[in-house]
Amino acid sequence: MGLFNYIIEFMAKVIFEYDINQDAQNIFRVITTEPIFDKDNIKRVLGKLDADLIAKVKKENDANNQKIIIGDYLKDFYLKNKALIDSKIISFGEKWEKINQVYFERLSFLLNVKIEENISYKAYLTSAGSCPFNVSEKWFMVRITDEEVNNVAVHEIMHIEFIRAYGYFCKNLGLSPKQFGDLKEGLTVLLNEEMGDILARPDYGYEEHQLIRQKIKEIWHEKKDIRYLIEQMVKFL
């Protein structure tokens, strides 16, 4: 029993929580800026945000006033939905715990990196449809409205660890920021190859990356070596 407790305590983990300021920043971002990928699909990034909120924010030209509108909306939203948010935090955590250990073991193999055993990632719940991530602070977002967030978590954590491990490597190989972004998104196709049995659904990726994802699969089947894969993809891109 003591050994089991030790393993759990020092194992990589994901902590789900709600932070009204993080949610507000994300809502402001999706309403006021153009999406990086799948630019024609505005509904995707907005998700199930209240239509009246979106209209009020877009009608206002001053950024500070836009943030005030969002902040006031979220204060009321949180009061009305606290029970739902609390239950989602619990259910998301319980579902993630079932795949936590096997996910990090396979991610370590896939990226050929050592995942710190005591590392923690924050998964902030958001009201918006788009789920950003932060590499240096090791956090990402998941949608409150989702029933299953494991796919989002495995996708975003892979982004974080890939950038940490290979960001400078790719830059030194000559990839532009856009090419690196395309490669980063395309690489999530490998989640289907190595983790299909623990995903709730396949990782589909964006429409503009389907050719890249197919090429990545071909190279991976040829040789399961991430550095070799990156080097080959640099030539392809």
ABEGO torsion letter per residue (X at the ends): XAAAAAAAAABBBBBBBBBAAAAAAAAAAAAABBBABGAABAAAAAEABBAAAAAAAAABABAAAAAAAAAAAAAAAAAAAAAAAAAAAAAAAAAAAAAAAAAAAAAAAAAGBBBBAABBBBBBBBABABBBBBAAAGBBBBBAABABAAAAAAAAAAAAAAAAAAAAAAAAAGBBAAAAAAAAAAAAAAAAAAAAAABABBBAEBAAAAAAAAAAAAAAAABBBAAAAAAAAAAAX
